[in-house]
Amino acid sequence: MRTIERLIRSAPITDGRPAIDFHGIAVEAHRYGFFLNTALVLEDDRPVDVSDTLWAILEAAERQGCDWLLIDRDEPVCTELPLLS
């Protein structure tokens, strides 16, 4: 998550918004965190630089029909989501 936060801070601004791509995963910044698009999961090809944990969370969101996953930095860790080492 820290890597994505750094990408957001250094991203070029396009049409008034940061243009962010995290290894093929579209990222949309917002005031309290960011959204990750689940479309890449449909291809079932995890990019090498995307952690198993993040990929599992994106897969879980996609299976539930979510197009976007919200990562809110102010919320506690959700114990129902996958956590892999």
TIMIZA-921473 format. One record per atom (N, C-alpha, C): atom name; residue number from 0; residue in one letter; z, x, y. Coordinates in nm, 3 decimals, decimal comma, always signed. Atoms other than C-alpha are relative to their C-alpha. Layout:
BEGIN
{atom "CA" NUM "A" {Z X Y}}
...
//
This chain:
BEGIN
{atom "N" 0 "M" {+0,000 +0,081 -0,118}}
{atom "CA" 0 "M" {+0,000 +0,000 +0,000}}
{atom "C" 0 "M" {+0,000 +0,087 +0,126}}
{atom "N" 1 "R" {-0,001 -0,091 -0,116}}
{atom "CA" 1 "R" {+0,072 +0,291 +0,234}}
{atom "C" 1 "R" {-0,140 +0,051 +0,031}}
{atom "N" 2 "T" {+0,137 -0,047 -0,021}}
{atom "CA" 2 "T" {-0,284 +0,413 +0,182}}
{atom "C" 2 "T" {-0,081 -0,103 +0,076}}
{atom "N" 3 "I" {+0,074 +0,106 -0,068}}
{atom "CA" 3 "I" {-0,426 +0,077 +0,288}}
{atom "C" 3 "I" {+0,049 -0,014 +0,144}}
{atom "N" 4 "E" {-0,054 +0,006 -0,137}}
{atom "CA" 4 "E" {-0,193 +0,068 +0,591}}
{atom "C" 4 "E" {-0,059 +0,113 +0,085}}
{atom "N" 5 "R" {+0,060 -0,111 -0,074}}
{atom "CA" 5 "R" {-0,326 +0,413 +0,693}}
{atom "C" 5 "R" {-0,146 -0,029 +0,031}}
{atom "N" 6 "L" {+0,140 +0,036 -0,024}}
{atom "CA" 6 "L" {-0,685 +0,289 +0,650}}
{atom "C" 6 "L" {-0,012 -0,099 +0,114}}
{atom "N" 7 "I" {+0,002 +0,100 -0,106}}
{atom "CA" 7 "I" {-0,609 -0,006 +0,876}}
{atom "C" 7 "I" {+0,019 +0,066 +0,136}}
{atom "N" 8 "R" {-0,028 -0,066 -0,129}}
{atom "CA" 8 "R" {-0,465 +0,217 +1,150}}
{atom "C" 8 "R" {-0,117 +0,086 +0,048}}
{atom "N" 9 "S" {+0,107 -0,090 -0,041}}
{atom "CA" 9 "S" {-0,767 +0,450 +1,145}}
{atom "C" 9 "S" {-0,140 -0,062 -0,010}}
{atom "N" 10 "A" {+0,131 +0,064 +0,021}}
{atom "CA" 10 "A" {-1,047 +0,196 +1,079}}
{atom "C" 10 "A" {-0,076 -0,020 +0,131}}
{atom "N" 11 "P" {+0,081 +0,032 -0,118}}
{atom "CA" 11 "P" {-1,336 +0,158 +1,320}}
{atom "C" 11 "P" {+0,004 -0,150 +0,027}}
{atom "N" 12 "I" {-0,003 +0,141 -0,039}}
{atom "CA" 12 "I" {-1,341 -0,170 +1,511}}
{atom "C" 12 "I" {-0,144 -0,053 +0,003}}
{atom "N" 13 "T" {+0,130 +0,065 +0,004}}
{atom "CA" 13 "T" {-1,640 -0,395 +1,434}}
{atom "C" 13 "T" {+0,019 -0,148 +0,033}}
{atom "N" 14 "D" {-0,014 +0,140 -0,044}}
{atom "CA" 14 "D" {-1,676 -0,731 +1,611}}
{atom "C" 14 "D" {+0,146 -0,035 +0,031}}
{atom "N" 15 "G" {-0,138 +0,025 -0,039}}
{atom "CA" 15 "G" {-1,319 -0,696 +1,740}}
{atom "C" 15 "G" {+0,102 +0,011 -0,111}}
{atom "N" 16 "R" {-0,092 -0,011 +0,115}}
{atom "CA" 16 "R" {-1,167 -0,637 +1,392}}
{atom "C" 16 "R" {-0,019 +0,135 -0,068}}
{atom "N" 17 "P" {+0,016 -0,124 +0,077}}
{atom "CA" 17 "P" {-1,095 -0,326 +1,187}}
{atom "C" 17 "P" {-0,092 -0,025 -0,120}}
{atom "N" 18 "A" {+0,090 +0,008 +0,116}}
{atom "CA" 18 "A" {-1,371 -0,267 +0,927}}
{atom "C" 18 "A" {+0,059 +0,086 -0,110}}
{atom "N" 19 "I" {-0,074 -0,072 +0,102}}
{atom "CA" 19 "I" {-1,182 -0,173 +0,611}}
{atom "C" 19 "I" {-0,055 -0,031 -0,139}}
{atom "N" 20 "D" {+0,045 +0,012 +0,138}}
{atom "CA" 20 "D" {-1,303 -0,110 +0,257}}
{atom "C" 20 "D" {+0,086 +0,096 -0,081}}
{atom "N" 21 "F" {-0,085 -0,083 +0,085}}
{atom "CA" 21 "F" {-1,062 +0,018 -0,009}}
{atom "C" 21 "F" {-0,064 +0,008 -0,138}}
{atom "N" 22 "H" {+0,069 -0,023 +0,128}}
{atom "CA" 22 "H" {-1,280 +0,149 -0,295}}
{atom "C" 22 "H" {-0,075 -0,125 -0,047}}
{atom "N" 23 "G" {+0,078 +0,119 +0,032}}
{atom "CA" 23 "G" {-1,502 -0,159 -0,280}}
{atom "C" 23 "G" {+0,074 -0,131 +0,017}}
{atom "N" 24 "I" {-0,081 +0,121 -0,023}}
{atom "CA" 24 "I" {-1,218 -0,406 -0,212}}
{atom "C" 24 "I" {+0,006 -0,024 +0,150}}
{atom "N" 25 "A" {-0,005 +0,034 -0,141}}
{atom "CA" 25 "A" {-1,257 -0,580 +0,122}}
{atom "C" 25 "A" {+0,144 -0,024 +0,042}}
{atom "N" 26 "V" {-0,135 +0,012 -0,053}}
{atom "CA" 26 "V" {-0,941 -0,563 +0,333}}
{atom "C" 26 "V" {-0,009 -0,064 +0,138}}
{atom "N" 27 "E" {-0,012 +0,063 -0,132}}
{atom "CA" 27 "E" {-0,854 -0,789 +0,627}}
{atom "C" 27 "E" {+0,143 +0,018 +0,049}}
{atom "N" 28 "A" {-0,134 -0,023 -0,056}}
{atom "CA" 28 "A" {-0,562 -0,675 +0,841}}
{atom "C" 28 "A" {+0,050 -0,124 +0,072}}
{atom "N" 29 "H" {-0,063 +0,102 -0,084}}
{atom "CA" 29 "H" {-0,319 -0,919 +0,995}}
{atom "C" 29 "H" {+0,134 +0,055 +0,048}}
{atom "N" 30 "R" {-0,119 -0,048 -0,071}}
{atom "CA" 30 "R" {-0,001 -0,889 +1,196}}
{atom "C" 30 "R" {+0,111 +0,051 -0,093}}
{atom "N" 31 "Y" {-0,113 -0,034 +0,088}}
{atom "CA" 31 "Y" {+0,242 -0,867 +0,900}}
{atom "C" 31 "Y" {-0,043 +0,063 -0,133}}
{atom "N" 32 "G" {+0,046 -0,061 +0,124}}
{atom "CA" 32 "G" {+0,031 -0,698 +0,633}}
{atom "C" 32 "G" {-0,151 -0,004 -0,006}}
{atom "N" 33 "F" {+0,145 +0,006 +0,015}}
{atom "CA" 33 "F" {-0,318 -0,751 +0,498}}
{atom "C" 33 "F" {-0,038 -0,089 -0,118}}
{atom "N" 34 "F" {+0,059 +0,075 +0,109}}
{atom "CA" 34 "F" {-0,540 -0,956 +0,270}}
{atom "C" 34 "F" {-0,094 +0,092 -0,077}}
{atom "N" 35 "L" {+0,095 -0,071 +0,085}}
{atom "CA" 35 "L" {-0,734 -0,810 -0,024}}
{atom "C" 35 "L" {-0,090 -0,103 -0,067}}
{atom "N" 36 "N" {+0,095 +0,091 +0,064}}
{atom "CA" 36 "N" {-1,048 -0,981 -0,153}}
{atom "C" 36 "N" {-0,004 +0,027 -0,149}}
{atom "N" 37 "T" {-0,002 -0,014 +0,146}}
{atom "CA" 37 "T" {-1,054 -1,045 -0,529}}
{atom "C" 37 "T" {-0,139 +0,007 -0,062}}
{atom "N" 38 "A" {+0,136 +0,007 +0,053}}
{atom "CA" 38 "A" {-1,436 -1,048 -0,565}}
{atom "C" 38 "A" {-0,034 +0,116 -0,093}}
{atom "N" 39 "L" {+0,032 -0,116 +0,084}}
{atom "CA" 39 "L" {-1,453 -0,697 -0,714}}
{atom "C" 39 "L" {+0,051 -0,019 -0,143}}
{atom "N" 40 "V" {-0,058 +0,023 +0,133}}
{atom "CA" 40 "V" {-1,236 -0,815 -1,006}}
{atom "C" 40 "V" {-0,100 -0,071 -0,091}}
{atom "N" 41 "L" {+0,099 +0,073 +0,080}}
{atom "CA" 41 "L" {-1,522 -1,042 -1,120}}
{atom "C" 41 "L" {-0,090 +0,095 -0,078}}
{atom "N" 42 "E" {+0,084 -0,098 +0,067}}
{atom "CA" 42 "E" {-1,716 -0,729 -1,213}}
{atom "C" 42 "E" {+0,074 +0,071 -0,113}}
{atom "N" 43 "D" {-0,082 -0,060 +0,105}}
{atom "CA" 43 "D" {-1,427 -0,617 -1,440}}
{atom "C" 43 "D" {-0,013 +0,151 -0,007}}
{atom "N" 44 "D" {+0,017 -0,145 -0,002}}
{atom "CA" 44 "D" {-1,476 -0,256 -1,335}}
{atom "C" 44 "D" {+0,095 +0,059 +0,103}}
{atom "N" 45 "R" {-0,101 -0,052 -0,092}}
{atom "CA" 45 "R" {-1,158 -0,110 -1,184}}
{atom "C" 45 "R" {-0,043 +0,136 +0,054}}
{atom "N" 46 "P" {+0,027 -0,132 -0,057}}
{atom "CA" 46 "P" {-1,234 +0,172 -0,941}}
{atom "C" 46 "P" {+0,110 +0,099 -0,040}}
{atom "N" 47 "V" {-0,094 -0,102 +0,046}}
{atom "CA" 47 "V" {-1,066 +0,495 -1,053}}
{atom "C" 47 "V" {+0,119 +0,016 +0,096}}
{atom "N" 48 "D" {-0,106 -0,023 -0,099}}
{atom "CA" 48 "D" {-0,865 +0,525 -0,729}}
{atom "C" 48 "D" {+0,087 -0,122 +0,029}}
{atom "N" 49 "V" {-0,084 +0,119 -0,016}}
{atom "CA" 49 "V" {-0,718 +0,173 -0,753}}
{atom "C" 49 "V" {+0,102 +0,000 -0,114}}
{atom "N" 50 "S" {-0,106 -0,008 +0,101}}
{atom "CA" 50 "S" {-0,383 +0,171 -0,934}}
{atom "C" 50 "S" {-0,008 -0,115 -0,099}}
{atom "N" 51 "D" {-0,007 +0,104 +0,102}}
{atom "CA" 51 "D" {-0,331 -0,023 -1,254}}
{atom "C" 51 "D" {+0,080 -0,119 +0,050}}
{atom "N" 52 "T" {-0,083 +0,108 -0,052}}
{atom "CA" 52 "T" {-0,060 -0,223 -1,078}}
{atom "C" 52 "T" {-0,077 -0,089 +0,097}}
{atom "N" 53 "L" {+0,076 +0,079 -0,096}}
{atom "CA" 53 "L" {-0,279 -0,329 -0,786}}
{atom "C" 53 "L" {-0,111 -0,077 -0,070}}
{atom "N" 54 "W" {+0,107 +0,068 +0,072}}
{atom "CA" 54 "W" {-0,566 -0,410 -1,022}}
{atom "C" 54 "W" {+0,053 -0,121 -0,078}}
{atom "N" 55 "A" {-0,060 +0,110 +0,075}}
{atom "CA" 55 "A" {-0,339 -0,626 -1,240}}
{atom "C" 55 "A" {+0,037 -0,116 +0,091}}
{atom "N" 56 "I" {-0,034 +0,105 -0,097}}
{atom "CA" 56 "I" {-0,217 -0,816 -0,933}}
{atom "C" 56 "I" {-0,126 -0,071 +0,048}}
{atom "N" 57 "L" {+0,127 +0,061 -0,041}}
{atom "CA" 57 "L" {-0,576 -0,871 -0,815}}
{atom "C" 57 "L" {-0,058 -0,087 -0,111}}
{atom "N" 58 "E" {+0,049 +0,080 +0,114}}
{atom "CA" 58 "E" {-0,675 -0,991 -1,164}}
{atom "C" 58 "E" {+0,078 -0,130 -0,013}}
{atom "N" 59 "A" {-0,083 +0,121 +0,009}}
{atom "CA" 59 "A" {-0,382 -1,235 -1,171}}
{atom "C" 59 "A" {-0,037 -0,099 +0,109}}
{atom "N" 60 "A" {+0,039 +0,087 -0,111}}
{atom "CA" 60 "A" {-0,482 -1,372 -0,831}}
{atom "C" 60 "A" {-0,137 -0,062 -0,028}}
{atom "N" 61 "E" {+0,135 +0,050 +0,028}}
{atom "CA" 61 "E" {-0,848 -1,406 -0,935}}
{atom "C" 61 "E" {+0,004 -0,105 -0,111}}
{atom "N" 62 "R" {-0,012 +0,099 +0,110}}
{atom "CA" 62 "R" {-0,752 -1,588 -1,260}}
{atom "C" 62 "R" {+0,053 -0,134 +0,050}}
{atom "N" 63 "Q" {-0,054 +0,123 -0,057}}
{atom "CA" 63 "Q" {-0,566 -1,842 -1,046}}
{atom "C" 63 "Q" {-0,095 -0,062 +0,102}}
{atom "N" 64 "G" {+0,100 +0,056 -0,090}}
{atom "CA" 64 "G" {-0,879 -1,902 -0,838}}
{atom "C" 64 "G" {+0,011 +0,046 +0,144}}
{atom "N" 65 "C" {-0,017 -0,052 -0,137}}
{atom "CA" 65 "C" {-0,774 -1,700 -0,533}}
{atom "C" 65 "C" {-0,115 +0,092 +0,037}}
{atom "N" 66 "D" {+0,101 -0,091 -0,052}}
{atom "CA" 66 "D" {-1,045 -1,535 -0,326}}
{atom "C" 66 "D" {+0,064 +0,116 +0,075}}
{atom "N" 67 "W" {-0,071 -0,101 -0,078}}
{atom "CA" 67 "W" {-0,791 -1,343 -0,117}}
{atom "C" 67 "W" {+0,145 +0,006 -0,045}}
{atom "N" 68 "L" {-0,140 -0,023 +0,034}}
{atom "CA" 68 "L" {-0,450 -1,194 -0,193}}
{atom "C" 68 "L" {+0,071 +0,052 +0,125}}
{atom "N" 69 "L" {-0,075 -0,042 -0,118}}
{atom "CA" 69 "L" {-0,194 -1,163 +0,089}}
{atom "C" 69 "L" {+0,109 +0,098 -0,041}}
{atom "N" 70 "I" {-0,109 -0,097 +0,013}}
{atom "CA" 70 "I" {+0,023 -0,851 +0,097}}
{atom "C" 70 "I" {+0,077 -0,006 +0,131}}
{atom "N" 71 "D" {-0,083 +0,020 -0,119}}
{atom "CA" 71 "D" {+0,305 -0,932 +0,340}}
{atom "C" 71 "D" {+0,112 +0,103 -0,003}}
{atom "N" 72 "R" {-0,096 -0,111 +0,003}}
{atom "CA" 72 "R" {+0,510 -0,623 +0,425}}
{atom "C" 72 "R" {+0,143 -0,044 +0,029}}
{atom "N" 73 "D" {-0,134 +0,046 -0,033}}
{atom "CA" 73 "D" {+0,809 -0,832 +0,539}}
{atom "C" 73 "D" {+0,068 -0,076 -0,113}}
{atom "N" 74 "E" {-0,056 +0,076 +0,112}}
{atom "CA" 74 "E" {+0,861 -1,013 +0,209}}
{atom "C" 74 "E" {+0,055 +0,095 -0,107}}
{atom "N" 75 "P" {-0,051 -0,084 +0,110}}
{atom "CA" 75 "P" {+1,068 -0,879 -0,083}}
{atom "C" 75 "P" {-0,102 +0,006 -0,113}}
{atom "N" 76 "V" {+0,087 -0,014 +0,116}}
{atom "CA" 76 "V" {+0,897 -0,763 -0,402}}
{atom "C" 76 "V" {+0,007 -0,127 -0,084}}
{atom "N" 77 "C" {+0,007 +0,121 +0,083}}
{atom "CA" 77 "C" {+0,781 -1,059 -0,613}}
{atom "C" 77 "C" {+0,010 +0,040 -0,147}}
{atom "N" 78 "T" {-0,024 -0,040 +0,140}}
{atom "CA" 78 "T" {+0,920 -1,022 -0,963}}
{atom "C" 78 "T" {-0,095 -0,068 -0,098}}
{atom "N" 79 "E" {+0,095 +0,068 +0,090}}
{atom "CA" 79 "E" {+0,661 -1,264 -1,108}}
{atom "C" 79 "E" {-0,134 +0,073 -0,012}}
{atom "N" 80 "L" {+0,128 -0,073 +0,003}}
{atom "CA" 80 "L" {+0,372 -1,025 -1,031}}
{atom "C" 80 "L" {+0,010 +0,120 -0,092}}
{atom "N" 81 "P" {+0,000 -0,116 +0,090}}
{atom "CA" 81 "P" {+0,268 -0,747 -1,268}}
{atom "C" 81 "P" {+0,048 +0,126 +0,072}}
{atom "N" 82 "L" {-0,044 -0,129 -0,052}}
{atom "CA" 82 "L" {+0,435 -0,410 -1,213}}
{atom "C" 82 "L" {-0,016 +0,101 -0,112}}
{atom "N" 83 "L" {+0,030 -0,100 +0,103}}
{atom "CA" 83 "L" {+0,291 -0,123 -1,413}}
{atom "C" 83 "L" {+0,033 +0,137 +0,052}}
{atom "N" 84 "S" {-0,028 -0,137 -0,045}}
{atom "CA" 84 "S" {+0,388 +0,240 -1,402}}
{atom "C" 84 "S" {-0,119 +0,090 -0,020}}
//
